[in-house]
């Protein structure tokens, strides 16, 4: 028995029109073409290379092994060869651009139904998946009803727990680094996010839903001259669409081939359905923050969930944990450089070396997480030099291109392509929402439909991280408008947000401080407001000072806090103006002379002195400006208020 697989590396795919229009491009492309052909048989494997310009195969490497069956995925470039009587002894080979990398041999754990029985492991019970750049092997044990998880390292293959299964027939898919375990008999999907090695499902089991034919797909099909009326009517009622049919063939990572109907489905996640099927707010927020394919939708769902738990007045510790998740994820996205959507990100000026140490600590933790257990057990507690064991991953270039292609496809109405006639059947899948479908390629030109501007903007969003500005604008501001009554609860939530942002050294938008002052002043909690100002919980700024002055119209101490803040911030012009407005024009003159403020118009001081109906004060102000402002006596202000002073003196004499 012989199996063979063709592996492509550094292969550039170009349309015929591009190659014809640029002969030099065709020449350069032929130089980068390289094929790897792997031939598997019962006695082992052979790896051949075929470069462009050479019409013969060149034997690169040979591995002798008694092979019972093999499993291979192009995404991981990994092939597993099963040997032994029970086929539970597996040897892995990862194909790279330099040749074959042999992985350590390992044995699968298998439960026995009877004492003397020796179950045989079948190829259909083995799944190779790539999640968050890590390669895992999943093994179904039908007797124990467990799905064992093995992670590949270069120097070891370690079992990392197991997942319960509830069906003797399952299938495995990976969408946006989310592991989907299809319980075929029960016709539901269980969702796992193994980023933190968690074995708890993200949500309750959800069904695989095929939605009706979309009008967008119908319009696209009509542009290509295809007749979709019959298919649209037939599929709208799902009369011939059987979920988890026997003819369904699950392809790694996220495709389903419906052999009976000649349809290829593509699985998509319904983030809204997943988030609404779980009551664990913190877990769901962490799950949504890690999503990349629909990052903008995940971001909006996170904001909606945060607003909901605040409006429902959930316990403050629970809301604080949810806010911690959002703030920590945003801080991590800044450190890793993944947040680049134009949000103005500023870090606190007091962070200094603390930020650098936090980044170094984050990197060291990431490096430590990639170590194999063998290295972890062998490293001493006092050894500061950590030797990282690189885990087995798929080719980086292929991962980047694959992620880009998938990220672009989410903004297009996806559909399934039928083999007979090429007609399109629109679908969508919720729950995991496997919206199985394939985007039909279109030739450039008049037949292409352009995406809307908002869709193009959403396609640029690659991270669901929420900045403090977004939290202020889309969470706290709408909540403040809808909440009525005592605002102390919302103030407590804002304090928790400030605590979390301070721990991550993130600069808080000034609007959040202004909102906090308004809420405290609304309930006349002036004493608490004063403590927040004195303890620097509310950071000083001109906006904060102006809000203190506005909120202190009915409280002298609060207004005084605003004046003092302007003085501390060296905003002397504003400080002098406010002193004049409050009637302290003589004090304002002394302060202006001391701080050399020459931007305030003399007419403001003269008008305030004249309004006091005190001739001595008016004379003092006139004398001050005459002494310190050159040529002031020749101005109209001096002439006008000198006349007013003479009139006031005449009235006093009379």
Phi, psi and omega per residue, in radians:
X1 nan 2.312 -3.076
X2 -2.252 2.310 3.007
X3 -2.071 2.592 3.081
X4 -2.469 2.599 -3.122
X5 -2.414 2.399 3.095
X6 -1.802 2.172 -3.136
X7 -1.949 2.333 -3.082
X8 -1.969 2.278 3.086
X9 -2.257 2.445 3.097
X10 0.943 0.714 -3.125
X11 -1.787 2.188 -3.120
X12 -1.764 2.172 3.135
X13 -1.710 2.132 3.133
X14 -2.291 2.592 3.104
X15 -1.293 2.803 -3.114
X16 -1.108 -0.598 -3.141
X17 -1.112 -0.701 3.141
X18 -1.158 -0.709 -3.102
X19 -1.190 -0.644 3.139
X20 -1.215 -0.639 -3.079
X21 -1.320 -0.341 -3.093
X22 -2.383 1.585 -3.136
X23 -1.091 -0.577 3.123
X24 -1.111 -0.584 3.103
X25 -1.146 -0.676 3.094
X26 -1.117 -0.674 -3.140
X27 -1.161 -0.745 -3.141
X28 -1.220 -0.529 3.130
X29 -1.197 -0.671 -3.110
X30 -1.142 -0.446 3.133
X31 -1.323 -0.361 -3.104
X32 -1.730 -0.016 -3.084
X33 -1.376 2.214 3.133
X34 -2.555 2.225 -3.113
X35 -1.975 2.430 3.003
X36 -2.019 2.238 3.137
X37 -2.073 2.118 3.141
X38 -1.927 2.174 3.139
X39 -1.918 2.140 3.130
X40 -1.943 2.409 3.012
X41 -2.515 -3.067 -3.057
X42 -1.153 -0.306 -3.101
X43 -1.788 0.072 3.093
X44 2.426 -2.659 -3.104
X45 -2.413 2.710 3.097
X46 -2.333 2.365 -3.128
X47 -1.965 2.140 3.130
X48 -2.006 2.637 3.047
X49 -2.099 2.564 3.123
X50 -2.445 1.882 3.130
X51 -1.625 2.816 3.132
X52 -1.162 2.433 -3.124
X53 1.616 -0.230 3.113
X54 -1.936 2.117 -3.058
X55 -1.586 0.040 -3.135
X56 -2.049 2.730 3.104
X57 -1.519 2.523 3.126
X58 -2.042 2.129 3.141
X59 -1.239 2.153 -3.111
X60 -1.740 -0.798 -3.043
X61 -2.736 2.623 3.129
X62 -2.301 2.342 3.079
X63 -2.142 2.085 3.134
X64 -1.576 2.221 -3.090
X65 -2.895 2.476 3.056
X66 -1.425 1.843 -3.000
X67 -1.803 2.255 3.042
X68 -1.592 -0.781 3.053
X69 -2.789 2.987 -3.135
X70 -2.450 2.779 3.055
X71 -2.318 2.328 -3.102
X72 -2.482 2.473 2.981
X73 -2.263 2.379 -3.130
X74 -1.216 -0.526 -3.112
X75 -1.086 -0.698 -3.109
X76 -1.650 -0.219 -3.046
X77 0.988 0.548 -3.035
X78 -2.089 2.341 3.071
X79 -2.112 2.321 3.099
X80 -1.916 2.244 3.139
X81 -1.920 2.213 -3.121
X82 -1.696 2.327 3.120
X83 -2.343 2.962 3.116
X84 1.666 2.936 -3.118
X85 -1.144 -0.667 -3.130
X86 -1.685 0.042 3.136
X87 1.014 0.493 -3.126
X88 -1.780 -0.026 3.050
X89 -1.634 1.989 -3.032
X90 -2.019 2.452 3.064
X91 -2.180 2.273 -3.084
X92 -1.888 2.473 3.051
X93 -2.271 2.205 3.066
X94 -1.865 2.257 -3.088
X95 -1.595 2.196 3.093
X96 -2.121 3.111 -3.108
X97 -1.207 -0.266 -3.132
X98 -1.794 -0.099 3.132
X99 2.476 -2.653 -3.083
X100 -1.767 2.323 3.049
X101 -1.902 2.034 -3.114
X102 -1.503 2.322 3.115
X103 -1.735 2.774 -3.125
X104 -1.072 2.516 3.078
X105 -1.281 2.513 3.139
X106 -2.531 2.812 -3.120
X107 -1.951 2.500 3.086
X108 -1.528 2.499 3.059
X109 -1.484 2.261 -3.119
X110 -2.360 2.265 3.097
X111 -1.405 2.673 -3.133
X112 -1.863 2.326 3.084
X113 -1.336 -0.560 3.096
X114 -2.289 2.911 -3.036
X115 -1.094 -0.785 -3.046
X116 -1.740 0.125 -3.105
X117 -1.384 2.618 3.095
X118 -2.251 1.547 -3.110
X119 -1.127 2.594 -3.133
X120 -1.868 2.277 3.139
X121 -1.383 2.286 -3.121
X122 -1.780 2.715 -3.110
X123 -1.142 -0.552 -3.118
X124 -1.267 -0.123 3.093
X125 -1.654 0.080 -3.120
X126 -2.003 2.334 3.140
X127 -2.309 2.308 3.048
X128 -1.873 2.122 -3.107
X129 -2.264 2.681 3.066
X130 -2.068 2.058 -3.087
X131 -2.280 2.153 -3.117
X132 0.928 0.679 3.110
X133 1.346 0.007 3.115
X134 -1.804 2.492 -3.133
X135 -1.761 2.248 3.138
X136 -2.152 2.657 2.971
X137 -2.014 2.163 3.134
X138 -1.861 2.289 -3.106
X139 -2.129 2.184 3.115
X140 -1.551 2.149 3.036
X141 -1.874 1.794 -3.051
X142 -1.241 -0.403 3.127
X143 -1.373 -0.829 3.121
X144 -1.413 -0.175 -3.084
X145 0.933 0.888 3.124
X146 -2.319 2.620 3.044
X147 -1.982 1.770 -3.069
X148 -1.374 2.489 -3.073
X149 -2.039 2.154 3.103
X150 -2.071 2.351 3.095
X151 -1.902 2.423 -3.086
X152 -1.638 2.258 2.910
X153 -2.083 2.926 3.122
X154 -1.213 -0.504 -3.089
X155 -1.951 0.040 -3.122
X156 -2.893 2.741 2.985
X157 -2.163 2.010 -2.975
X158 -2.043 2.328 3.040
X159 -1.316 2.249 -3.103
X160 -2.118 1.110 3.045
X161 1.510 -3.078 -3.134
X162 -2.543 2.737 3.126
X163 -2.045 2.377 3.124
X164 -1.257 2.513 3.047
X165 -2.125 2.666 -3.052
X166 -2.176 0.324 -3.136
X167 -2.586 2.458 3.119
X168 -1.274 -0.288 3.093
X169 -2.120 2.082 -3.132
X170 -2.258 2.989 3.001
X171 -2.517 2.710 -3.061
X172 -2.199 2.344 3.066
X173 -2.361 2.774 3.080
X174 -2.298 2.110 3.118
X175 -2.250 2.100 3.115
X176 0.935 0.780 3.129
X177 1.110 0.358 3.075
X178 -1.875 2.258 -3.116
X179 -1.516 2.134 3.122
X180 -1.921 2.114 3.104
X181 -1.881 1.875 -3.119
X182 -1.418 2.076 3.021
X183 -1.569 1.634 -2.936
X184 -1.097 -0.764 -3.117
X185 -1.142 -0.693 -3.138
X186 -1.456 -0.211 3.117
X187 1.035 0.726 3.067
X188 -2.356 2.912 3.141
X189 -2.141 2.310 3.047
X190 -1.858 2.282 -2.988
X191 -1.857 2.283 3.098
X192 -2.222 2.421 3.011
X193 -2.036 1.739 -2.998
X194 -1.628 0.476 3.115
X195 -1.055 -0.771 -3.135
X196 -1.799 0.497 -3.131
X197 0.978 0.597 3.121
X198 -1.494 2.404 3.120
X199 -1.867 0.274 3.136
X200 -1.739 2.309 3.131
X201 -1.060 2.613 3.129
X202 -1.205 -0.659 -3.091
X203 -2.519 -3.107 3.037
X204 -1.196 2.743 3.088
X205 -0.974 2.352 -3.078
X206 -2.118 2.619 -3.141
X207 -1.395 2.792 3.031
X208 -1.605 2.008 -3.003
X209 -1.968 2.306 3.041
X210 -1.848 2.041 -3.096
X211 -1.542 2.972 -3.062
X212 -1.263 3.056 -3.116
X213 -1.244 2.234 -3.115
X214 -1.498 2.607 3.135
X215 -1.172 -0.536 3.119
X216 -1.103 -0.721 3.109
X217 -1.192 -0.618 3.110
X218 -1.113 -0.744 3.118
X219 -1.122 -0.709 3.128
X220 -1.131 -0.654 3.137
X221 -1.194 -0.672 3.130
X222 -1.169 -0.574 3.085
X223 -1.108 -0.524 -3.139
X224 -1.612 0.166 3.053
X225 1.293 0.572 -3.109
X226 -1.877 2.573 3.128
X227 -1.623 1.958 -3.066
X228 -2.024 0.039 -3.059
X229 -1.112 -0.795 -3.131
X230 -1.134 -0.723 -3.123
X231 -1.209 -0.634 -3.127
X232 -1.118 -0.786 3.139
X233 -1.181 -0.631 -3.102
X234 -1.232 -0.639 -3.029
X235 -1.561 -0.291 -3.082
X236 -1.099 -0.562 3.100
X237 -1.663 0.007 3.140
X238 0.983 0.632 -3.106
X239 -1.134 -0.584 -3.099
X240 -1.995 0.188 3.112
X241 -1.750 1.847 -3.131
X242 -1.786 2.099 -3.141
X243 -1.240 2.325 -3.135
X244 0.967 0.842 3.091
X245 -1.210 2.794 3.141
X246 -1.117 -0.434 -3.114
X247 -1.479 0.009 3.137
X248 -1.317 2.324 3.097
X249 -2.119 2.011 -3.110
X250 -1.470 2.209 -3.117
X251 -1.997 2.369 3.128
X252 -1.264 2.387 0.026
X253 -1.690 -0.474 -2.935
X254 -2.478 0.607 -3.119
X255 -2.099 2.631 3.056
X256 -2.292 2.143 3.128
X257 -1.736 1.984 3.087
X258 -1.596 1.671 -3.027
X259 -1.173 -0.657 -3.073
X260 -1.115 -0.732 -3.097
X261 -1.706 -0.030 -3.129
X262 1.117 0.731 -3.059
X263 -2.182 2.460 3.055
X264 -1.978 2.031 -3.107
X265 -1.686 2.643 3.021
X266 -2.123 2.271 -3.030
X267 -1.492 2.372 3.057
X268 -2.264 2.736 3.117
X269 -1.651 2.405 2.987
X270 -1.712 1.615 -3.051
X271 -1.099 -0.583 -3.134
X272 -1.164 -0.739 3.118
X273 -1.163 -0.674 -3.141
X274 -1.155 -0.777 -3.104
X275 -1.185 -0.563 -3.127
X276 -1.424 -0.179 -3.113
X277 -1.694 0.154 3.129
X278 -2.304 2.460 3.112
X279 -1.675 -0.082 3.123
X280 -1.477 1.646 -3.037
X281 -1.095 -0.794 -3.096
X282 -1.087 -0.742 3.139
X283 -1.137 -0.737 -3.128
X284 -1.160 -0.699 3.113
X285 -1.104 -0.747 3.094
X286 -1.080 -0.698 3.112
X287 -1.104 -0.808 -3.104
X288 -1.177 -0.609 -3.120
X289 -1.167 -0.359 -3.140
X290 -1.609 0.000 -3.107
X291 -1.432 2.433 -3.063
X292 -2.026 -0.664 -3.030
X293 -1.145 -0.677 3.095
X294 -2.153 1.055 -3.041
X295 -1.131 -0.690 -3.120
X296 -1.149 -0.716 3.107
X297 -1.148 -0.723 3.101
X298 -1.075 -0.670 3.122
X299 -1.115 -0.775 3.134
X300 -1.144 -0.649 3.100
X301 -1.150 -0.674 3.096
X302 -1.089 -0.775 3.119
X303 -1.112 -0.709 3.136
X304 -1.129 -0.733 3.121
X305 -1.138 -0.708 3.129
X306 -1.126 -0.738 3.103
X307 -1.099 -0.698 -3.077
X308 -1.122 -0.813 -3.087
X309 -1.200 -0.457 3.075
X310 -1.310 -0.759 3.126
X311 -1.141 -0.544 3.089
X312 -1.403 -0.010 3.121
X313 0.945 0.863 3.044
X314 -1.125 2.827 3.132
X315 -0.953 2.484 -3.085
X316 -1.018 -0.745 3.103
X317 -1.026 -0.638 3.125
X318 -1.160 -0.783 3.115
X319 -1.146 -0.628 3.131
X320 -1.106 -0.690 3.104
X321 -1.141 -0.666 3.102
X322 -1.133 -0.733 3.121
X323 -1.154 -0.654 3.097
X324 -1.032 -0.691 3.127
X325 -1.073 -0.826 -3.099
X326 -1.155 -0.748 -3.124
X327 -1.200 -0.751 -3.137
X328 -1.115 -0.704 3.130
X329 -1.147 -0.676 3.101
X330 -1.161 -0.741 3.116
X331 -1.075 -0.718 3.121
X332 -1.146 -0.659 3.129
X333 -1.155 -0.554 3.078
X334 -1.221 -0.755 -3.115
X335 -1.144 -0.633 -3.125
X336 -1.567 -0.049 3.095
X337 1.302 0.395 -3.109
X338 -1.600 -0.227 -3.127
X339 -1.720 1.822 -3.078
X340 -2.460 0.669 -3.093
X341 -1.697 0.444 3.042
X342 1.493 -0.018 3.068
X343 -1.204 2.309 -3.108
X344 -1.296 1.946 -3.066
X345 -1.873 2.175 3.092
X346 -2.258 2.454 3.063
X347 -1.847 2.672 -3.107
X348 -1.055 2.429 -3.122
X349 -1.204 -0.266 -3.135
X350 -1.545 0.006 -3.070
X351 -1.167 -0.848 3.065
X352 0.997 -2.280 -3.098
X353 -1.282 -0.275 -3.135
X354 -1.102 -0.648 3.123
X355 -1.147 -0.768 3.134
X356 -1.089 -0.700 3.117
X357 -1.175 -0.605 3.108
X358 -1.154 -0.677 3.108
X359 -1.148 -0.776 3.124
X360 -1.073 -0.680 3.133
X361 -1.150 -0.697 3.118
X362 -1.104 -0.721 -3.137
X363 -1.171 -0.713 -3.134
X364 -1.155 -0.609 3.084
X365 -1.166 -0.666 3.112
X366 -1.146 -0.705 3.111
X367 -1.134 -0.701 -3.123
X368 -1.149 -0.625 -3.131
X369 -1.160 -0.370 -3.137
X370 -1.521 -0.053 -3.129
X371 -1.303 2.549 3.066
X372 -1.348 2.719 -3.134
X373 -1.024 -0.487 3.121
X374 -1.100 -0.760 -3.128
X375 -1.244 -0.598 3.136
X376 -1.116 -0.700 -3.126
X377 -1.277 -0.488 -3.091
X378 -1.514 -0.250 -3.086
X379 -1.521 2.374 -3.140
X380 -1.400 2.829 -3.109
X381 -1.262 -0.404 -3.123
X382 -1.683 0.006 -3.136
X383 -1.516 1.903 -3.077
X384 -1.461 -0.279 -3.136
X385 -1.544 1.883 -3.076
X386 -1.606 2.180 3.093
X387 -1.659 1.998 -3.075
X388 -1.470 2.289 3.053
X389 -1.672 1.997 -3.093
X390 -1.248 2.195 3.118
X391 -1.380 2.818 -3.110
X392 -1.314 2.144 3.130
X393 -2.306 2.905 3.096
X394 -1.364 2.924 -3.101
X395 -1.034 2.324 -3.057
X396 -1.135 -0.714 -3.112
X397 -1.106 -0.689 -3.130
X398 -1.202 -0.645 3.121
X399 -1.128 -0.713 -3.127
X400 -1.120 -0.851 -3.126
X401 -1.136 -0.635 -3.129
X402 -1.171 -0.730 3.126
X403 -1.147 -0.667 3.129
X404 -1.132 -0.760 -3.117
X405 -1.118 -0.731 -3.139
X406 -1.210 -0.616 3.133
X407 -1.143 -0.590 3.138
X408 -1.310 -0.532 -3.005
X409 -1.284 -0.297 -3.054
X410 -1.247 -0.331 -3.133
X411 -1.612 0.089 3.104
X412 -1.897 2.489 3.063
X413 -1.137 1.908 -3.081
X414 -1.402 2.705 -3.129
X415 -2.657 2.956 3.053
X416 -1.743 2.535 -3.134
X417 -1.838 2.246 3.140
X418 -1.587 2.381 -3.050
X419 -1.225 -0.644 -3.099
X420 -1.545 1.778 3.103
X421 1.696 -0.298 3.088
X422 1.251 0.313 3.133
X423 -1.286 2.750 -3.086
X424 -1.802 2.426 3.042
X425 -2.127 1.964 -3.111
X426 -1.246 2.436 -3.126
X427 -2.518 2.914 3.035
X428 -2.779 2.604 -3.126
X429 -2.262 2.259 3.130
X430 -1.894 2.888 -3.140
X431 1.655 -1.284 2.822
X432 -2.092 0.455 -2.954
X433 -0.026 1.235 3.139
X434 -1.216 1.811 3.025
X435 -1.754 1.357 -3.028
X436 -1.025 2.282 3.061
X437 -3.110 2.865 -3.116
X438 -2.298 2.394 3.111
X439 -1.373 2.153 3.141
X440 -1.366 2.223 -3.114
X441 -1.149 2.514 3.103
X442 -2.110 2.485 3.082
X443 -1.317 2.451 3.126
X444 -1.110 2.520 3.137
X445 2.446 -2.649 -3.060
X446 -1.198 -0.411 -3.115
X447 -1.334 -0.208 -3.100
X448 -1.393 2.472 3.078
X449 -1.854 2.306 -3.110
X450 -1.496 2.590 3.108
X451 -1.345 2.686 3.077
X452 -1.240 2.803 -3.104
X453 -1.079 -0.725 -3.130
X454 -1.164 -0.596 3.095
X455 -1.180 -0.657 3.106
X456 -1.146 -0.674 3.111
X457 -1.161 -0.699 3.130
X458 -1.144 -0.589 3.140
X459 -1.178 -0.389 3.120
X460 -1.389 -0.320 -3.132
X461 -1.311 2.000 -3.110
X462 -1.921 -0.032 -3.132
X463 -2.445 2.423 3.111
X464 -1.522 0.118 -3.119
X465 -1.086 2.461 -3.072
X466 -1.975 2.139 -3.104
X467 -1.343 2.802 3.055
X468 -1.021 -0.585 3.089
X469 -1.106 -0.727 3.118
X470 -1.173 -0.668 3.101
X471 -1.087 -0.693 3.129
X472 -1.192 -0.742 -3.039
X473 -1.379 -0.673 -2.985
X474 -1.935 -0.005 3.071
X475 -2.135 -1.046 -3.058
X476 -1.247 -0.758 -3.108
X477 -1.097 -0.858 3.096
X478 -1.108 -0.627 -3.141
X479 -1.158 -0.682 -3.132
X480 -1.114 -0.587 3.136
X481 -1.251 -0.561 -3.062
X482 -1.569 -0.450 -3.109
X483 -1.377 2.405 3.128
X484 -2.164 2.850 3.115
X485 1.485 -2.602 -3.075
X486 -1.111 2.227 -3.101
X487 -1.691 0.158 -3.117
X488 -1.125 -0.536 3.121
X489 -1.133 -0.790 3.139
X490 -1.172 -0.601 3.075
X491 -1.096 -0.708 3.111
X492 -1.110 -0.651 3.108
X493 -1.175 -0.705 3.125
X494 -1.133 -0.664 3.096
X495 -1.077 -0.703 3.096
X496 -1.126 -0.664 3.085
X497 -1.119 -0.744 3.111
X498 -1.105 -0.680 3.096
X499 -1.083 -0.791 -3.127
X500 -1.149 -0.737 3.131
X501 -1.155 -0.627 3.123
X502 -1.176 -0.650 3.105
X503 -1.109 -0.604 -3.140
X504 -1.600 0.086 3.128
X505 1.007 0.709 3.096
X506 -1.736 2.454 3.116
X507 -1.408 2.216 -3.084
X508 -1.509 2.398 3.084
X509 -1.089 2.543 -3.083
X510 -1.139 -0.450 -3.115
X511 -1.075 -0.511 -3.113
X512 -1.239 -0.601 3.073
X513 -1.212 -0.708 3.112
X514 -1.080 -0.760 3.109
X515 -1.086 -0.693 -3.135
X516 -1.106 -0.729 3.111
X517 -1.123 -0.727 3.129
X518 -1.076 -0.729 -3.134
X519 -1.155 -0.734 -3.138
X520 -1.192 -0.700 3.133
X521 -1.214 -0.545 3.140
X522 -1.084 -0.645 3.116
X523 -1.659 0.140 3.119
X524 1.026 0.645 3.058
X525 -1.579 1.096 -3.043
X526 -1.250 -0.590 3.120
X527 -1.124 -0.766 3.100
X528 -1.130 -0.658 3.102
X529 -1.105 -0.704 3.102
X530 -1.101 -0.649 3.104
X531 -1.165 -0.689 3.107
X532 -1.085 -0.654 -3.136
X533 -1.260 -0.812 -3.084
X534 -1.175 -0.566 3.139
X535 -1.557 0.133 3.077
X536 1.074 0.392 3.010
X537 -1.193 -0.672 2.980
X538 -1.682 1.993 -3.056
X539 -1.277 2.465 -3.123
X540 -1.189 2.482 3.051
X541 -2.906 2.903 3.130
X542 -1.121 -0.718 3.137
X543 -1.088 -0.734 3.122
X544 -1.137 -0.727 3.133
X545 -1.091 -0.755 3.133
X546 -1.121 -0.646 3.106
X547 -1.207 -0.628 3.057
X548 -1.092 -0.709 3.116
X549 -1.147 -0.695 3.134
X550 -1.215 -0.706 -3.139
X551 -1.343 -0.284 -3.112
X552 -1.628 0.312 3.106
X553 -1.127 -0.497 3.130
X554 -1.890 0.182 3.129
X555 -2.573 1.961 -3.030
X556 -1.129 -0.690 -3.094
X557 -1.110 -0.661 3.126
X558 -1.177 -0.714 3.102
X559 -1.151 -0.626 3.111
X560 -1.142 -0.630 3.073
X561 -1.064 -0.681 3.109
X562 -1.145 -0.723 3.117
X563 -1.138 -0.749 3.126
X564 -1.111 -0.618 3.136
X565 -1.167 -0.698 3.087
X566 -1.079 -0.674 -3.138
X567 -1.198 -0.702 3.127
X568 -1.163 -0.562 -3.139
X569 -1.460 0.061 3.139
X570 1.077 0.546 3.051
X571 -1.587 1.202 -2.982
X572 -1.164 -0.639 -3.139
X573 -1.060 -0.855 3.140
X574 -1.144 -0.630 -3.131
X575 -1.130 -0.752 3.134
X576 -1.136 -0.752 3.138
X577 -1.051 -0.750 -3.118
X578 -1.207 -0.615 3.060
X579 -1.092 -0.711 3.110
X580 -1.141 -0.736 3.135
X581 -1.097 -0.588 3.139
X582 -1.441 -0.029 3.105
X583 1.651 0.020 -3.140
X584 -1.652 1.063 -3.025
X585 -1.309 -0.538 3.091
X586 -1.193 -0.744 3.063
X587 -1.100 -0.666 3.110
X588 -1.114 -0.649 3.103
X589 -1.125 -0.776 3.134
X590 -1.103 -0.711 3.135
X591 -1.194 -0.678 3.131
X592 -1.127 -0.671 3.109
X593 -1.199 -0.678 -3.120
X594 -1.172 -0.735 -3.086
X595 -1.673 0.063 3.093
X596 1.027 0.795 3.070
X597 -1.493 2.029 -3.125
X598 -2.145 0.365 -3.106
X599 -1.760 -0.091 -3.128
X600 -1.576 2.349 -3.115
X601 -1.216 2.354 3.119
X602 -1.056 -0.504 -3.098
X603 -1.060 -0.507 3.126
X604 -1.157 -0.766 3.117
X605 -1.168 -0.749 -3.118
X606 -1.126 -0.701 3.130
X607 -1.153 -0.713 3.118
X608 -1.145 -0.690 3.117
X609 -1.170 -0.694 3.115
X610 -1.166 -0.647 3.139
X611 -1.181 -0.402 3.122
X612 -1.320 -0.203 3.126
X613 1.037 0.603 3.113
X614 -2.080 1.914 -3.058
X615 -1.174 -0.545 3.130
X616 -1.168 -0.718 3.109
X617 -1.143 -0.718 3.131
X618 -1.138 -0.680 3.113
X619 -1.162 -0.660 3.127
X620 -1.141 -0.693 3.140
X621 -1.175 -0.741 3.105
X622 -1.087 -0.728 -3.134
X623 -1.163 -0.620 3.130
X624 -1.086 -0.852 -3.110
X625 -1.245 -0.542 3.110
X626 -1.186 -0.563 -3.112
X627 -1.423 -0.564 -2.972
X628 -1.931 -0.167 3.104
X629 -2.025 2.041 -3.140
X630 -1.096 2.477 3.089
X631 1.030 0.427 3.095
X632 -1.209 -0.539 -3.103
X633 -1.163 -0.307 3.137
X634 -1.599 0.028 -3.108
X635 -1.517 2.810 3.113
X636 -1.195 -0.532 3.122
X637 -1.093 -0.734 -3.141
X638 -1.141 -0.741 -3.134
X639 -1.146 -0.753 -3.093
X640 -1.130 -0.885 -3.044
X641 -1.374 -0.349 2.984
X642 -1.172 -0.687 3.078
X643 -1.136 -0.718 3.095
X644 -1.090 -0.672 -3.134
X645 -1.161 -0.683 3.119
X646 -1.127 -0.714 3.114
X647 -1.109 -0.719 3.141
X648 -1.135 -0.696 3.115
X649 -1.173 -0.643 3.113
X650 -1.111 -0.737 3.129
X651 -1.136 -0.648 3.131
X652 -1.187 -0.679 -3.135
X653 -1.170 -0.697 3.138
X654 -1.165 nan nan
